[in-house]
Amino acid sequence: MANSIWTTEQFTCPGCGMNYTATKEELQNKRSGAFACIVCDAEVHKWSGRVDFFDWTAKRMASPVFGRKR
């Protein structure tokens, strides 16, 4: 679609806390979908209406380092 608007959205899995980004596209037609976490299979986001989400990417989280000052 030539006139579509794309934005990047951030999501966090409610099950394990994994962070994701996805591209949101506004559409002329209605669409629905859902995305599940690749780690724990919990539903991260569900949508319907004139939007679609694609290009889901897991964002690496920094591991906490205990006993070390920043």
Secondary structure, DSSP 8 states (H G I E B T S, - for coil): -TT--EEEEEEE-TTT--EEEEEEEEEEEEEEEEEE-TTT--EEEEEEEEEEEEEEEEE------TT---
